[in-house]
Each structure stands twice: as structure tokens, then as C-alpha cells.
Amino acid sequence: MSSDDFNVAKVPTHTVGSTALDQAPRGFLALVTAAAFLTFAQAFMVAPILPQLAQAFHTDSGTIGLAVPAYLVPYGVMTLLWGPLSDRIGRRPIILGSLLTFAVLTAGTALSGTAGMFMLMRLVTGAAASGVVPISLALIGDVFPFAQRGRALGWLFGGMAGGIAVGSTAGAVAEPFIGWEGLFLVSSAGILMIGVLSVFLLPVSQTTRNAPPWNAVIAAYGKLLSISRGRRTYSYVLLNAVLHSGIYTWFGLYLVQRFELGPIGVGLALLGYGIPGFLFGPIIGKLADRYGRARTIPAGVLVAGVCAFILAIEAPLPVVVITVAVLSLGYDMTQPLLGGIVTDLPGTVGQSVGLMAFVLFIGLGLGSLIFQGLLVMGFPLALVVFGTAALLGAGIGLRLFREEQAPATAD
């Protein structure tokens, strides 16, 4: 990684409002990447410790597992507000306010005494956290032209992938030593530190001149879905989220039941998830900028489907560990590239990104619930269902995204 990778001062800017966005401070891209890392580390450290949380709150894994959609669904819903609001008051206040509230509520979660209180805290924390990554994505859309956006988004989504990997592993490995409460307190401290750095490193963006009035916001969301490029992109965001969340959310339980692994074993087995994205995200984004997204996006869904079938046949543990890493690569080949398309749709970037985040996190919540419903028939059948859906989705994607060549074409 060169020093210019995290320096956006040399990158041409877009006009945001009446003037061009001022040169972003050095370190801006590193900052939002770190924010994405911590946001997703905090979100995904819960799934691997569901058995421990169930024991701590004297309930079963199925009940405490509802804490996952309890976080994801309000996260998605609130982005419908944060996106348009950031168009009106700027990206910086939304990101700073979300980081501060996020840090406080994450610390407060450690005080939960019952499963109900824990899930309530996850719900409000999800709503607060939802202003960080989606609005950072919108800010990148302000700063970088579409032809250079893939690489920048690769860093952002690479941070998310790295957060998933570290959060999953650290959650499982560290919980026996510092307890689940300690996990949330450490996460809160890290988020607060990023918030402090954001005061100095976040650029001050202008409001968006063509933002629709509040009474036209719903109609503007409808307009995004009225064009074919918008419909196919948001539909694929939903499909991709359902597939990956369903498989991954319950992976800790899968490892416990199949291999009788303890917390540390589960954490080590999950270590590979997210590492490919952290290492190769910017490269994937750069290739998409150069060659287009027409084949890469369907290929990513195909990778997820193949991984689901490998897990369904009850492969040995070393193969499962490798499959986990490859599964995350499938996500890295899809979601960042879909995000790039979304920032190029007509209308305001904040609103188009807000709708994407809404669809993404609703899909993540639905995927968790759908897979949980299929688990009554066992992991192999649930994985086969999800793998089949992914293969069908990959085939459909080849047709849907055939126009996403380089340079991308508008609808």
C-alpha cells in the first residue's frame, strides 16, 4: 500500500452543493476504513458467542439469536433517514453524531442483566450505528469520481471485511478471558477513539443543492426503484445480503455442533472470514473500475453458492476453514461493486446510499431469520437451499448486469 492510497487530496472532487468539496485531509480514507472496521467488528462479534450469551442469560440459542436481527433491522431502517438528512446538513455531523452515540450505547450494552434488555440495547445501538458506514460511503461518492470510486470503496469494504474477521475471531477467543461484557467495553473505547479522530480528519462537505424537499423523499426513493439499473442493483443487494447473513450468522453454532469446538476453536476457525476482502478489496475495486462489473458481481454470488454446498456435504474441518475464507471473498466480489453502482444512480448520493443500506441490512436480518427457520431440518438441508438460491442468483445476475461494462452506462 502506497502513501497515496489513503490520501484523497490528489483525487478530483465532485461538486457538492454550490462549491466543490474542499480537499479532504490526509488520512480521511484511512479513518473511514477504520470506522468501518470497528463498526462491523462490534456487529459480528455477537454471532460466535451466542451459546455463551444464552448461558449467561439463562435462555436458549434460538432466543438470544434474535439479537442479531434486532441489531440489523433497525440499522437498515434508520439509514432511510440518515441518507436524506446528510444531503441537507452534510455528511460530517451525521458521522460524528453516530460515532458518539454508538460508543455510549455499546458501553451501555455491557450493563444488560437480561436477554430482553440485551436485545433492546442491540436494537437502539443498531439504529445509532447506522449513520457511520453508509454515510461514509456517501462521502466517498462525493469525493471520488465514478471511474476511481471502486478502489476507494474497496478500502472501505475491506475495512468492513476485516472487522467481520477480527470481530468474529476476537469475540469467540477473548470472551472466555474478559467476558461478553468486556468485549462491548473494549469495542466502545475503540469507537470513541475513532470519533475523536473524526473531528480532525472528516472533511466538511456542503449540503446537496438538488436534495428534494422532505415531503418528496418517499417519491425520490420510488424514483430510484423506477429505473431498471436501480431495481436490479437493489434487488441484488437484498439477495446477496440474505445469502451471506443466513450462512454466516449461524456458523458458530454449526462449528459447535459439527466439530464440538470450544469458544477458542470457533474463533480460530472463523479467522479467515474477511481477510481476503481486507487484503484484496482495493484490488477487486480497481479491476472493476478498469474492466466493469458485469461478470464479477455474478461470479461473487456463484462463489457463495459453491461454498454453501461444500459446507452441506460435511467436509473435514481444514476444508471448512478454507471455505469460510472463500465465502467472504464472494461477498467482497459483490457488495463493494454494487455500492459503486448505487453511488452513480440519478439523484442525491445520500439518499441512494441510504436506500442501499436499508436493503442490505434488512436482507442481513431476513437471512438470519430464514436460515434459522430452515435449521429445524438440519444444517445440510438449510445450506443446500441457500446454495441453490445462490446458483440461480448468479445465473440471473449475468443477464441483469451485462450492461455494467467499463465505463459503466447510465440507465
Secondary structure, 3 states (H helix, E strand, C coil): CCHHHHCHHHCCCCEECCEECCCCCCCHHHHHHHHHHHHHHHHHCCHHHHHHHHHHCCCCHHHHCCHHHHHHHHHHHHHHHHHHHHHHHCHHHHHHHHHHHHHHHHHHHCCCCCHHHHHHHHHHHHHHHCCCHHHHHHHHHHHCCHHHHHHHHHHHHHHHHHHHHHHHHHHHHHHHHHHHHHHHHHHHHHHHHHHHHHHHHCCCCCCCCCCCCHHHHHHHHHHHHHCHHHHHHHHHHHHHHHHHHHHHHCHHHHHHHHHCCCHHHHHHHCCCCCHHHHHHHHHHHHHHHHHECCCHHHHHHHHHHHHHHHHHCCCCHHHHHHHHHHHHHHHHCCHHHHHHHHCCCCCCHHHHHHHHHHHHHHHHHHHHHHHHHHHHHCHHHHHHHHHHHHHHHHHHHHHHCCCCECCCCCC
